[in-house]
């Protein structure tokens, strides 16, 4: 189970890695268009404003399309083969799911609790009855919960049925088409269940609004807790939007109300809590400024030593994105599913910190990162309300220290797989091998060679020749790195894998008449003896030249412990980068150098870097073909 969770967490990083850059773009462009800093230059009708606003719209891309990103990203990380096709299947199936939802609600919206679905317009800063637009489809807002469920279903279908052989007359429906067909059939009941259940969940959240708005400190705490803990479901939109932009507390929403009275508040010496008692609901930006950077620090300090550099490269831009722009997704999704208990702890501490700040007089429009908070609070109000902001900083730093030490303790105590703490090794999974009957020819060959022979290679050469069907069955033979590469006339005459292994072969690879016997680093000597045996028998055999890249690929593959020991294989500039399950099965550096490697770098997490030069990508492609 832990291995599956780790694999799922790794797949989540596929889209998450896009968030940090986008967040920094949004933060910088927001700063450049802040009129309090740049004055008239940042007025909406200036070229300056138009330029940076246009760039900012591009920066919002990944956040506005986060649902689709996870639908595409999860199959790339979890599909066992043809990941690109799996991503295509996933997006098509997700669209189908949402079209089905739209169809159900168009015809039977009242039955599902959605009134006048067809005429409901999707507008910004509105709950829209829990509806949204996804890929041009009006549908229920299931956020990444819906994305992950649908993507997970597609991954399962893809891994199970992508290679399914259909009758010849149905051949056009094989592969991705078959997966999409199965997804189509599955999405119909899934859409029905979503229409049946999700609006009721949304109604339950809406019913809490009136309670929270009239419950004082308890209501503020519940609001802040739900607004954070519900982020994975997308239901947090139903929590904050009616307060921030809707009529839950004041007509028109708290943010417009605050900005409308900002000049009045700046001139008053009264407490902000007295001037704006309802703005305690709008303090949730503080967790983005104070808590998220502290969480990143805890992740860094609990990361393994050999992964600290990689971890810091991931977390530093994510922390800045949260602090400056108030966008927390780059951090949230690094541990949300790997360690959900930490997410609950974070939500509790965030709600408690915001409520504590309100008790000590902090109030205002503080829903963004530091840039947004400064522009709508600190800069215009500092002169008369600095003491409230001093309390805000002190409380924020205290809670930052609390969450840092709590996270650090829990991560170490319960060994949560947070960034930088991925397992050094994983449970080895070997493919099941068919049982073969021992070939009598193999035993006879071993006996004929004689164990007392002074030649250490002749016994194996004799055995392999016999097991390959004899000299007369061999039409071509050569060696490649660690393997005998043989073309036989009749593959049915070739002995069983088990018989080859009894004679010290590591394994056998069969592709029709093409046979590869994995011998080891002394394959050249064994080949020489086999050629002598064939010549002595009066037969002739063609000798082919090996492909240099293929020779390296087979050598590296065998020295890495074979395909069953390889977890992940990629090329990285001039390196062949491999993650193995068991580092003990990996050969010595000197052995890799025999096949052209200039260096080998090993890490505790099972990563092996083989420095081979500019042909690294070609070698990796050959290795994948062989596997």
N, C-alpha and C positions, 0 to 999 in steps of 0.2 A: 504493500500500500504506500509506504513512504517513497519508494522508487517512482511510483506512478504520480504521486503528488509533486515530486521534484521535476519530473518530466513535464507535467502540466505547468508548473511555475516557470520553467525554462521557456515553454511555448508562449506564455504570456508576455515575455520580454520582446517578442517579435514586433508587436506594435508599440509597446511601451518605450522602446528606445527612440521612437520618433518624437516623443513628447517634449523632451528637454529643449531641443533647439527651437521648436515652435513656441514654447513658453517664453524663452529668452527674447524671441522676436516680438512677441506681444508686449512684454514688459518694456523693452527699449522704445518701441513705437508709442506706447502709452505715455512714457516719460517725455518723449519729444513733442507730443501734442498736448502737453499739460500747460494750460494758459497761465497758471500761477507761477510757472517757472520760465516760460518762453514769451509770456505777454501776448501782444497783438500778433506776433508771428504765428502763434498757434490758433488763431481764429479760424472757424470752419470754412471761411470763404477764401483762404489764402492757398497759394501753391504749396507752401510748406506743409500745411495740414493735409491737403489732398494727397501729397506724395506719401507721407508716413501712414495715413489712414489706409491707402491702397495696399501698402506693404503689410500693414497689420491684418487686413482681410485675408491675405495669403497665410499669415501666421496662425490664424484661427482654423485653418483647414483640418488638421488632425483632430482638434477638439470638437469641431462641428460634425465630424464624420466618425466619431470614436466607435459607434456601434458596428459600422461596416469594417473598420480596421480590425476589430477583434474577430469578426466573422471570417475575414481573409487570413489574418495572422495565425490563428490557432491551428488550422490545417497545415500550414507551412511548418509549424513546430512539431505536430503530432502524427501527421500522415507518415506511414512507413515507406511509401514509395510514391513517385509521381506527385510531389507536393504541389507543384504548380497547377496541375489538373485538379487536385483536391481543393485548392483555393477557389478555382473557378466553379467547381461543383457547389462549394459552400455558399458563395455569393448568390448563385442562381437559386439555390434552395431557400436561402434567407429572404430573397425578394419574393419567391413564391409564397412563403409563409406569410409575409406582410400583405401580399395581394389577397390571399385567402381571408386574412383578418379584415381588410378593407371591404371585401365582398360580403362577409357575414354581417358587418356593421351597417353596410349600405342597405341591406334588405331586412335585417332583423335587429337593428340597433336598439330599439326600445326594449326588446326582450333581454338584451345583454346589459341594459342600464345606460346606454349612450343615446341621448336625445338628439334627433335631427342631425345625424352623422354627416349626411350628404351636404348639408348647407353650413356646417361648422368650418369657419376659416381659421387656419393656423396663423397666429400672430405672435410676435416676440413678446417676452415677459408676461406670458399668460399661461394658466394651467391647461387651457384648451380642452377641458374635460378629460385630461390625461391622454390626449392625442398628440401626434407629432408627424413630421414628414421625414421619411427615410427613402432615399433614392427616388424622390418624386412620388412616393406612395403615402397616402394618408393612412395612418395606422395607429395602434396603441403604442404608447411610449414604454417599452419594456427594458430600455437601456441595455447595458452590457449583460444583464441576466438573460434576456432573450437571445442576444448574440452568442453567448457562450453555450447555451443549451442547444441551439440550432447547429452551431459549428461542431459541438461535441457529437451530435447525432450523425452529421455528415462524415466526420472523421471515422466513426465506427462503421458506417456503411461503406466508406471508401476502402478502409483496410480489409474489410471482409468480402466485398463484392467487386472491387475494381478489376481483378483478374479472373472473374467468373467467366467460364467458357459457355457460351450459348450455342444452340444449334446453328448450323451454317446459314440458314435462311433468316436468322435473327442477328446475324453478325454485326449489322450496322448499329445495333443497340447495346453493344458490349462497351466495357470500359466506363468512361465518364458518363456516357448517355445512360447506361444502366443505373449508375449511382444516382443520377438526377431523377430518373424515373422512380426509383425507390423513395428518394427524398420527396418527390411530388406527392406520392401516396401517403407518406408519413405526415407531411405538413398539414394536410386537410384536418385530421383529428386534432393535431397540435394547435392549429389556429382556433378551432372550435373551443378547446379547453382554455386557451388563453382569453378568448372573448368572454367565456363564462366566469373565470376566476379573477382576472386582473382588474376589471372595473370595480369589483367589490373590495379588493385590497385598496384601490385608490380612494374609494368612498370612506373606508375606515380611516385613512390618513386625513382626509378632508374633515371628518368629524372631530378630529383632535384640534383643529384650528381654533374653534371657539373656546374650548377648554384651556388651551395654552394662552390665548389672548387675555383671559380673565383670571389667571391663577398666579399672578405675581412672580416671585422668584422661582417657584416650582415650574410654572409655565415656561419661563426663560430657560431653565435647565433642560426641560424636556425638548423644547424647540431646538436648542443647540445640539443635544445628543442625537435626536432623530435626523437633523440636517446633516450630520456627519456619518452616522452609522448606516444610513440608507443609501449612500452614494452608489454602491454596487448595483442597486436595484433600479436606480433612476427615480425612485419615489421621493427623493429629497426635493425634487422640483416642486412637488405638491406641498412641501412643508414651507419652503422659504418664499416662493413666488407670491402667494397670497398676502404675505406680510410685507415683502419688499416692494412689490409692484401692484398689489391688489387691495381689496377692501377689508382684509381680515382685522386690521386695527384702525386704520384711518383711510378715508376715501382717497383713492389714487395711489396708495402705497406709501411706505415709510421713507423710501429713498427720495422720491420727489418732494415729500413733505419736509424732509431735513434740508434739502438744497434750497427750497423756497424760503426757509427761515434762517439760513446760514448767516446772513448779515446781522440779523437780530441777535443770534446767539453769540456772535463774535463781539458785539458791543456790550453784552450783559456780563455782570460779575457773579450772577447766580450760578449755582451748581448745575452742571449739564444734566445731572439726574433729575433735577427739579424742572429744568427747561424742557427736557425731552425724555420723559419717563418711559416711553414706549420703545426707545431706541436700544434698549437692552437686548432686543431680538436681533439687532444688526451688528453684533460684535464678533461674528464667527470668522472674520478675517484674522483675528489675533492668533488663532491656532496655526494659520498659514505662515505667519511672521515668526512666531516664537517656538512652536512645538515641532513643526516639520523639520527645520534645520537641526534641532536637537535629536530627532529620530535618526536623521542621516548620520550624525556624529556617532550615535550608538551603533548603527550598522557598521560604520567604518572601524570602530574600536573592537568590535566582536568578529570582524572578518579574519580569515586565516592570513597568516603573514605573507604567504606567497600570492595572495589575491588582493592585498590592500591597494596596490596601485590600480588594478583593474576596477576595484570597488569605488575608489575615490573618483575615478574618471566618470563613473556612472552617477554617483551621488552628488558631486559638487554642482554640476549644472542643474540637477533636479532641485537641490536645496535653494539655489539662487532663483530658479523659476518660481518656487513657492513663495520665497521671501519677497521678491520684487513684484511679481504679477499676481500672486495668490492662486496660481494653478498648481494643484497638488497631485494630479494624476501621475506624473512621472515617479513620484514616491509611493503613492497609494498602491499602485498595481505591482510594485516590486515585492510586496509582502502580504497584500490583502488575502490572497488565496493560499499562500504558503504557510502563513501563521495567522489565521483569522482571530485567535484570542488576542493578539496584539492590537488588532483593529478595534476590538471592543474596548480594550484598555485605553487606547488613544481617544476613542469617542467619549468615554466617561471623563477622562482628564480634560479634554477640550471643553466639554459642557461645564465642568466644574470651574475651570479657569475663567471662562467668559462670565459665568454667574458671579464669581468672586470679584472680578473687575467691576461689574455693575454695582455690587454692594458697596465698593469703595469709591463710587462716584463716576466711573467711566461710562460714557454714553455717547452715541454718535453713529455715523454711517461708516462702519468699519467692516466691510464685507470682502474687500480686495486684499492685495498684498500691500507692501510698504508704500509703493507709489500711490496707489489709490487712497489709502488711509491718510497719507501725508497731505494730498491735495484737497481732501474733503474734511479734514479734521485738524491735523497738527499745524499746518501752515496758516490757515485763516483764523484759527482759534487760540493759538499758543499764548498770546499776550495775556488774556484773562483766564485761561483754563489750563495753564502749564502744570499746576499741581495735580490735576486729574490724569494728565498724560505721564507725569512722573510716577504716579501710582500704577498706571498701566504698564510702564516699562519694568518696574520692580516686580509686580505680580507675574508678568510674562516671563521674566528671567527665572523666577522661583519655580514656576511650573515647567519651564524648559529643563531645569536641572532635575526636577522630579521625574519627568518622562524619560529623560536620558538614563537615569540610574535604574528606573523600573524596567525599561526596555532591555538595558544591558544585562540586568540580573536575570530576567525571564529568558532571554535568548540563550544565555549560557546554561542556565539551570535546566531548561527543557529542550535544549539543542534545536531551536527553531531554525529552519533553513532560510534565513534571511540573506540578502545580497552578500556574497563573499564567503558564505559558509556551506556551499554546495559540497556534497560528499566527495571524498577523495576517490572512493571506489564504490561500485554498486554490485549488487548480486549478479554473479555470472550466470548467463542463460545460454545454454548450449542447445543447438538444434538437435532434435531426435534423429538418430540415424537408423536406417533400415538394417535389419538383421540379415546377413548373408550366410550361406553355407560356405564352409571353408573349402577352397579349391584344392583338390588332391594334387594338382600340378604344382602348387606353391610348396607343399610339404616335400614333394619329390625333388624339386629343384634345390631346396635348402639342403637336403641330405646329399644330393649329387655333388654340390659345391664343396661339402666337407668343412667341418668347423676347424680343422687343423690346417687349413690352407694358409700359406704365408702371405697371400695377397688379401688385404683387408676389404677389398671392393668386389672381388670376384663372386662371393656368395650372393650378394645383393644383385649384381648384374645378371647372374644366371637365373635367379628367381624372377626378376622383373621381365627378363626376356621370355621365360616360360609363361608367366602370367599375362603377358601381352599377346599371347596366342602363338608364340614361337617366332623364329626368324622369318618364316615365310609369310607371317601375317603383318609384318612391319614394313610399310612402304616409305615412310619418312621419319627421321628422328633427329632431334637436336636438343640442346640444353638451354635453359633460360634462367639465369640467376640460380635458383634453388630447385628447379623443376626439370624433369625430362618432358619434352614436348614431342608427342608421337602421333603420327597418322597411321591408323590400322586399316586393313582391308575389311575385316569383319569384326565389328565391335562386340558381337555376341560371344566371340572366343576369348575376350578379355576376362581375367579372373575377378573375383570379388574384392571389394575394398578391404575387407578384413584380412584377406590373404596378403595383400600388399603391405598392410600395417604390421603383419607378423614378421615381415622381412624389413622392418625399420623404416618404411615409408611413413611420412606424416599423414598423407592423405592422397586421394585421387579425385581429379576433376574430369568429368566426362561431358563432351559435346558431340554426340554422334560418333564419327570416326576419329575425332580429335580427342586425344587422351593426354592429360597432364598428371605425372606422378611426382608428388612433392617429396624430394629426396633429402635436400639439405645443402649445406655449403660445399659438400664434396661431390656434387652432382657431375662435375666435369670428369672426374676420375671414373665414376660409375658409367658414364656415357662411353668413355673410351673402351672399357671392358665389354660393353654391350656391342659396340661396333666390331670388336675383335671376334666375339661369338658369332655375329651375323656373317662376317667374312669367312670364318672357319666353316660355316654351314654351307657355303657355296652360294648364298643369296647375296643380292645387292640391295642397297637402300640409298635413297636420296637424302642429302644432308642440307637443310635449309639454314639461312642466316636469321638470327633472332633480332627483333626490333629492340634497339637500345632502351627506349622508354619502357617497353614491355618487360625487358629484363630487369630494369630497376624496380618496376611496379611489383613484379612477382617476388623479387628479393625482399623488398620492404614489407610486403604483405605477410610473407612467411616469418620474417624476423619479428613482426609485431604480434605473433601468436595466431595468425590466421584470421579469417573473417569473423569467426565466432567471438573473437576477443576485441573486435573493433566496435566501439559505440558510435563514434562520429568521425567523419573523414572530410577534410576540406583543404583547399590550397590557400595560402596566405603569402602573397608576394613571391618570395623565393623559397618558401617552406612548404613541406607537406605536414599539415597539422592534424594530429590524430588524438582522439580520446579513447583509451583502452579500458577494459574492465579490470584486467589483472596485469599490473606492471611487471610481475615476476615472470610472465611469459615473453617479455620483450627481450630481444637479443642485446649483445654488448655493442657499444659505440663502434668499436673496430670492425665489427661485422657489417654495420650499415655503411661504413666508409669503403668497404670492398665493392660496394655497388654505387659509388660516386657521391655519397653524402660527404659534405665538407665538415659538418658538425651535427651533433644530436643534443637537444636540450630537453630535459625531463622536469616535470613538475609534480608536486605531491598529489594533485587532483586527478592524475592519470593522463595528463596532456603530454604528448610527445611531439616535439618539433624537429623535423628532419630537414636540415638545410641542404637543398639540392641545386639551387640556382634558378634560372629563368624558365626551365622546363618543368617547374613544380606543377603547374596546372595540367600539363599533358600527362605527367606521371600519375596524378590523382585520378584523371579520367580513365587511364588504363587500369588503375587499381580497382575502380568502381566497376569497370567492365568485367574484370576477372572475378570480382566478388559476386 
